[in-house]
């Protein structure tokens, strides 16, 4: 059996004649007498539609508009005894595939036009199938890529967490060997987070601040700082050694690309607003708020922690010193926010 063709003509004799011709060429034929019947029966199974123009109730042009609204992409050929050029132009403008006059005198030419319409229909079907297949493949690839990205993000997240945990353990082990630095990282981290909460730091900055606080002194892992434990003041050489730990810490963090901002904070946590800090001597415009927060937290804990070469300050004395250095070493607004936090707290590490 050939293709499936729908024909509509209100003239019974013409409709039967066209149906017989199409059957002779082994096509499946559905014949109706009106445009409304065409719209009722048409579906995606048909390959070609033959329409008469002059039909009662709904003419061929109105029927074609109804077919177009269904968006079936079926080639429509007008078959009519009215062979005027105006009809032909209107038919083509409405999207008709071809225009033929009746009676049908050249059967071979008639069937050639039918075959070409069928070929177009087959092409449209194949193109639609290809497009659907391509869209489905794109959806599958997109879903597969999304799934892989999720797995990659999970793996990356686990790797980051594992790296941070290992580094934290190493730093904790290092600090616990020195009674004067034991707990320093933990306290600086908590002071930093308290200040961040007080100033309502954006939530997305908390992870960066916490990590930078946890590892601000990681450079001390590879520097012999036994001089800190000796009684008396430090020599110039010993101070110079201590001053290297921000650079060393930044170098340790550098391979960890997910901690790029933390690396800069670690390097600059001993810088000052007036540019007299170390190691780079950068000033106010180059110090972001996270670096300023840690600078205050680190200095406060250092002042309130006991050292062999000096006594520790009380929190009131330490806050006074922070205020004394506000504007030159520390951010004045952050100092006041921090002072309010530590002075109003009921129980802190340092009294």
N, C-alpha and C positions, 0 to 999 in steps of 0.2 A: 504494500500500500504506500502511496506517495504521501504528500503533505496534507494537512488538515486546513480546509478553506471554508470560510463563512461568506455566503452571498446573500444580498438583500435586494429584492426587486418586487414592486407591487403588481407587476404584470406576470400572471401565472405562466403564460406560454414562454415568455423570455426567461423566466427563472428556471423553468424545467429544461429549456434548451441549453442554458449555460451549465446547469447541473450535469446534464448528460455529457457535454463536452469534457468537463473536468473529470467525470467518472471514467470517460474513455482514456484519459491520460493517467488513470490509476490514482487519482487523488480522493481523499475522504472529504465529503461535502456535507455541510449543514446549510440548508436553504430556508430563509425566512422572507416575509413579505413586507416588513416595515423596519424603520430605523430603531424604534423602541425595542423590538425583538432582538435586534443586533446587540444593543446595550445590555439586555437581559442575559444573553447567551455568551457574549464574548468573554474569553479568559486567556490566560497565557499559553494555552495549548494550541491555539490557532497560529498558522503560519502566514496566511494572507487573508485579506478581507476585500470583497468586491461589492461596491455600493452603487446603486442607482441614485441619480440626483433627484429627480422629480418623484417623490413619494409623499402620500398624504400624511398629515399629522406632524411628521418629522422628516424633513428632506435630508438628502445625502450630506450636505454641508453641516447641518446641525448634528447629524449622527457622528460625523468625523470629529467635531468638537467634543462630543461626549466620549468618544474613544480616546482622544488625546488626554482628556482629564483622568482617565484610568492609568495612563503612563505605562502601557503595555508594549510599546515599540513594535507594533505589528504593521507591516506595509499595507497601505490602503490604495486600491485602484478604483477609480471612478469609471463606471460602465453606463453610458447614457446615450440616448438618441439625440440629445441636444448637444451638438458638437461645436458650439460657439467658442470663440477665443476667450470671451469673458469668463465662461465657466471654467475653462482650463486654467486661467490665471488664478482665479479664486481658489480652485482645488489645490494648486501647487502652493499658494500662500498659506493655506491651512495645513500644509504638511503632507499632502497626498503623495504617494510614491509615483503614480503614473495616471494617465487619462486615456481612456479608449472609448470609441464610439460603437454603437450597435446599429444594425445587426453585425454579428461577428462574421466577417467574410474570409479572413485569412487565419485559419486555425493554427498554422505553424507560428505566425507572428504573435498571435494571442498567447500561445503556450510559452513562447520565448519570454514574453513579458512576465508571465506567471512564474517561470523558473527563475528569472532574475530577482523577482520579489522574494521568492523562497530563499535564494542565495543570500539576499540581504538579511532576511530574518535569521538565517543560520549564523551569519556573521555576528549579528547583534547578540544572539544567544551565547555564542562562544566568547564574545568580548565580555558579556555580563558574567559568565562563569569564571573567566580568567580574572576579572576585576574582583569578584567575590572571593576567589581563591587567594588572590594577592592580598586582599584586605584581611582575610583569615590568617594568612601566613604572617602578615605584619603584626596582627593582634597576638598570635602565638609567640612570635619573636619578642615582641614588646613585653608580654607577660613573662617569658623566660628570662629576659634581661632584667626585668624588675625583681624576679625571684632571686637571680644571681646577685643583684645589687644588694638585696636585703641580707643574703647570706654573707656577702663581702663586708657589709656594714657591721653585721653581728661579729664576724671574725675580727674586723679592725677594732671594734669596741672592746672585745675580749682581750685582744693583744695590747691595746692601750692600757686597759685595767691591770693586766698582768705585769706590764712594764712598770707602771706606777707603783704597784704593790711591792715588786722586787726592790725598786729604788728606795721606797719608803722603809723597807726592812733593813736595807744596808745602812741608810742614814740613821735609823733608830739605834742600830747596833753600834755605830760609831759614836753617837751621842752618849749612850749609856756608859761608855768607858770613861767619860769625863763627868764628874759629879757637878761641875759648874755649867755644863751645857746640856745636861740631861733634861729632857722635856722642853727645851727651847723651841724646837720646831713646832711641837704641838701647841705651845702657848702662843707663838706668833701667828699660827694658823687660826686659832680661836679668836685672838684679838682682831685679826684682819676681818674675819667673817662677822664679828660683832659690829665693827665699824661699817662694814658693807651693808648690813641689815639696818643700821641706824640711818644711813643716808639713802636707803632704798635703792641700792645699786641694781641695775637691770639684771633680771634673773639669769640671762645667758652669760653674764660675766662671772658668775659665782664659781663655775668649774675652773676657769682660768685663774681666778684669784686664789682658790684653794690649792691648786697644783703649784702655782708660783710660790705660795707661802710654804708649802711642804718641802720644796726643793731650793729655797733661796740660799741656803748654806751648803748645798751639796758639794760645792768646790772644796770644802774642808775634808772631804773623803780622801783626797789624794795629796793633801798638804800636811806636813808634820806640824801640828799646832800644840805640841807639848809645852811650848813656851807659855801658853796661857795658864798652865797649872803652876808655874814657878812663882815663888814669892817675890814681891817687888815690882817695880815698873818694867815695862817692856823696852827693849832697845830699839833704835831706829831700824835696824835690820829685821828685828822680829815684827815690828809694825808693817814693814814693807812686805814681809811674807804673808801676813794676815790679809793685807790689802789685795792680794792676788786672787783670793777665793771667788769673787764675783766673776772674773774672767774665766777661771777654771770651771766654775759651775756652768757658765754659758756654753763652754766647749763640750762639757759632758752631755748637755741637753741637745746640742746642735743636730746630731743624727736623728733625733726624734722629731720628724717633721710635723707631727700633730701637736707639738708644744712650741711652735714658733713664737707666739706672743709671750709665753712663759719664759722662754730663753732671754728675751729682751728685758723682761722685768727682773730676772735673776741677775743679769749683768749690771743692772742699774739700781739695785736696791740700796746702794751706798752713795748715790748721787744726791746733790742738793739743789734747791731752787736757785741759789745764787751761782751755780756752776762751779763750786769749789769742792765737789765730791770726787769720787773715783769709781771706775777706772777711766772714764772718758771725759769727765769734766763738763758734762752737758747740763743745761739749766732748765728753767721752768717750762719753756715751750716744748721741750723734748721729753718731758716726764708725764706719762699718762696717769690717770687717777688710780689705777691698780698699783702702779709703782709707788705712788705717794702714800697709799694706804699701808703697804707693807713696810715702807721706810719708817713710818710712825710706829707701827706695831713692833717692828724689830728693835728699834731704838728704845722704846719703852721697856721691853722685856730685858734688854741688855742692861739698862740702868737699874732695874729692880732685881737683877740676878747678882748673887755674890761672886766676887772675883778675889784671888789672892792679893792682887795689887791695889784693891780698893774695896770699900764697904758698899753694900747695895743701898739704893735710895728707897724711901717709902713711896707709895703711889702718889701721894700729895706732892712730894718733892720731885718725883719724875714728871708729873704733869706740869709743874712749875717750870721745869727745864724745857719741856716741849714747847710751852708757851714762850719761853725766853728765846727759843730758836725759831719760832714761827716767823715766816716771811723770808728767812735766810736759808734755813735748812729744811723746814717742813711747811706744808700747805696750811696756812692759818685757819681756814674754815674747817678743814679736816681735823686739825688739832683740837678745836673747840668741840666738835662732834665727838671725838674720841675721849676728851676729858669728861664730857657728860656721861659717857658710857661707863668708864672705869671708876669715876668718883661716886656714881650713884649705885654701883653694883654692891650687893650685900656681901658677896663672897667671891674673891678673885684669888689667883695664884699668889699674887704679891700684895701684901698689906702696906 
